[in-house]
Amino acid sequence: MSIQRILPLLICMLLIQTGFSQGMVFETGNWDSILKKAKKEKKLIYLDAYTTWCGPCKMMKKNIFPDEAVGKFYNQHFVNAQIDMEKGEGLKLAKQYNVNAYPSHFFINGNGEMVHMGLGYMDVAGFIELGKSANDPDKQYATLKKKYESGSREPQLMTNYMEVLKNMGSPEGDAVATEYFKTQKDLTTPDNINWLAAFAINPASPNHHFLLENKEALTKVMGSDFLNELAYYYFVANVKKGLDVDSAIKEISAIYPEKAGMLSFYTKLYFSRKSKDTQAYQNALFQYLTPENIEQFSSQELNSYAWYAYENVEGSALLRQAIGWALASVDKKSEYANNDTLAWLYFKMGDKENALNIARKAIELGKASGEDTSSTEELLKK
């Protein structure tokens, strides 16, 4: 075979191999052309509804869309589109599909009808699972909605439908959950606790009384994550009512007196953030996060507060207190992130020996979990 014939064949093979190893391929045409292609190929459109300022959108673009497994699945099953919801055609689409959170992951048929949806940043496995659900009639939003509205109340249908509505952040979920909760004898099972957290935590929900009646079970299972979210929803409601921070604390403490201290703490954090009162935020942190209280918080929360202190606080006494938070975080669950925080706090305190030892441990943990450890490696050079 001549070189003239071999060369095109080699190029073709190279292109095929490259195609199999790439991430998601997104269409570059306008929305009308994307709809036509989906209809012609008898596929759904996957629409990444994003904005340029959205942090989770950037993380999807950086970490998930380029993944080989994601590309292989989505390129095979969908016509993929990425559209900024604040520019050009995105303005019309945002209104048409009622986009109010980013990123929104829409699955739309060739007629422009939304048949499935998901919200927020997802890891590779979760994002592929979302795509599989979009193509599965037993898990697809449009099919489940149609069956439910036709009168079906089969248990698996109900739970599948609630799962989809939860992932969509849809207000439809409250009404479906109300019917579901009425059929349950025990709302404290692991599954039902998850449904309560999804569809009863908002004080405006008709299901909120179910949550308050079972609040101790939720606190026992979900801990500070549940209390944090509960306080947030009350904060939103109280802001809408025009209450100040003291009135809001009084209201939530009356509803849940057993956890008044922690809920008051969260309420102070939310109000200080809203008013951009940095001093009030710091006061709340250092007044409540004392040794007798820090065990109430999750490892992730403690690490977040400790890193805030590293970036924003001066003074050895406050930094020593923040080191206590970081140590408690590591004791609960030792990971790259919280060891990195601890190392930098020691460094800021001037304890270089401890800083370097912990930094080496953080780097080891980070490399083992495939994380970028370059910022910690910078500490070793100091």
Residue pairs with C-beta under 8 A, 6 or more apart in sequence:
20 72
21 68
22 66
22 68
22 71
22 75
23 65
23 66
23 67
23 68
23 70
23 71
24 65
24 66
24 70
24 71
24 74
24 75
24 80
25 71
25 75
25 80
26 48
26 80
26 81
26 82
27 33
27 34
27 37
27 79
27 80
27 81
29 37
30 89
31 81
31 83
31 89
31 93
34 45
34 79
34 81
35 45
35 108
35 110
35 111
35 112
36 110
37 79
38 44
38 45
38 79
38 108
38 109
38 110
39 109
39 110
39 111
40 110
41 79
42 110
43 77
43 78
43 79
44 77
44 78
44 79
44 107
44 108
44 109
44 115
44 116
44 134
44 135
45 78
45 79
45 80
45 81
45 106
45 107
45 108
45 109
45 110
46 74
46 78
46 79
46 80
46 81
46 105
46 106
46 107
46 131
46 134
47 81
47 82
47 83
47 93
47 105
47 106
47 107
47 108
48 57
48 60
48 65
48 80
48 81
48 82
48 83
48 103
48 105
49 83
49 85
49 90
49 93
49 94
49 97
49 99
49 102
49 103
49 104
49 105
49 106
50 57
50 60
50 61
50 82
50 83
50 84
50 85
50 102
50 103
51 57
51 84
51 85
51 86
51 102
52 84
52 86
54 102
54 103
56 102
56 103
56 120
56 121
57 102
57 103
59 121
60 103
60 121
60 122
60 127
64 70
64 121
64 122
64 123
64 124
64 127
65 71
67 124
69 124
69 128
70 124
70 127
70 128
73 128
73 131
74 80
74 131
77 131
77 135
78 107
78 131
78 134
83 89
83 90
83 93
84 90
85 91
85 93
85 94
85 99
85 102
86 94
93 99
96 112
97 104
97 106
97 108
97 114
101 119
101 120
101 169
103 119
103 120
103 121
104 117
104 118
104 119
105 117
105 118
105 119
105 122
105 127
105 130
106 114
106 116
106 117
107 114
107 115
107 116
107 117
107 131
107 134
108 114
108 115
109 115
113 142
114 141
114 142
115 134
115 140
115 141
115 142
115 143
116 130
116 133
116 134
116 140
116 141
116 142
116 164
117 141
117 167
117 168
118 130
118 167
118 168
119 167
119 168
119 169
122 130
130 167
132 139
133 139
133 140
133 164
134 140
137 143
138 144
138 160
139 160
139 163
139 164
140 164
141 164
141 165
141 168
144 157
144 160
144 161
144 164
145 161
145 172
147 157
148 157
148 158
148 161
148 176
153 179
155 183
158 176
158 179
158 180
159 180
159 191
161 176
162 173
162 176
162 177
162 180
162 195
162 198
162 199
165 172
165 173
165 176
166 173
166 198
166 199
173 198
173 199
174 199
174 202
174 205
174 206
174 207
175 206
176 199
177 195
177 198
177 199
177 200
177 207
178 206
178 207
180 195
181 187
181 192
181 195
181 200
181 207
181 210
184 192
186 192
187 193
187 196
187 210
187 213
187 214
187 217
188 214
188 217
190 221
193 214
193 217
193 218
193 221
193 222
196 207
196 210
196 211
196 214
196 218
197 211
197 218
197 222
197 226
197 229
199 205
199 207
200 207
200 208
200 210
200 211
201 208
201 211
201 226
201 229
201 230
201 233
202 208
202 233
203 233
203 234
203 237
204 237
211 218
211 230
212 255
212 256
215 256
216 258
218 226
219 226
219 227
219 259
223 296
223 298
224 262
224 296
224 297
224 298
224 301
225 298
227 259
227 262
227 263
227 266
228 266
228 301
230 256
230 263
231 252
231 263
231 266
231 267
231 270
232 266
232 270
234 248
234 251
234 252
234 255
234 263
234 267
235 248
235 266
235 267
235 270
235 271
238 247
238 248
238 251
238 252
239 248
239 274
243 251
244 271
245 267
245 268
245 271
245 272
248 267
248 271
249 263
249 264
249 267
249 268
252 260
252 263
252 264
252 267
253 260
253 263
253 264
256 263
261 288
261 293
262 288
262 293
262 296
265 284
265 288
268 280
268 281
268 283
268 284
269 281
269 284
269 285
271 277
271 280
272 278
272 280
272 281
272 284
273 281
278 312
282 312
282 313
285 305
285 308
285 309
286 318
286 321
289 297
289 302
289 305
289 321
289 325
290 321
291 324
294 302
294 324
294 325
294 328
295 328
297 305
297 328
298 332
299 328
299 329
299 330
299 332
299 333
299 335
299 338
300 329
302 325
302 326
302 328
302 329
302 332
302 338
303 325
303 326
303 329
303 337
303 338
303 341
305 322
305 325
306 322
306 323
306 325
306 326
306 329
306 338
306 341
306 342
306 345
307 341
309 318
309 319
309 321
309 322
309 325
309 345
310 319
310 322
310 341
310 344
310 345
310 348
313 319
313 322
316 349
319 345
319 348
319 349
320 349
322 345
323 342
323 345
323 346
323 349
326 338
326 341
326 342
326 345
327 342
329 338
329 341
329 342
330 338
330 339
330 342
334 365
335 365
335 369
336 362
336 363
336 365
336 366
336 369
336 371
336 373
336 376
339 358
339 359
339 361
339 362
339 365
340 359
340 362
340 366
340 373
340 375
340 376
342 358
342 362
343 354
343 355
343 356
343 358
343 359
343 362
343 376
343 379
344 355
344 379
346 352
346 354
346 355
346 358
347 355
347 359
347 379
347 382
355 379
356 379
356 380
359 376
359 379
359 380
360 380
362 373
362 376
363 373
363 376
363 377
363 380
366 372
366 373
366 376
367 373
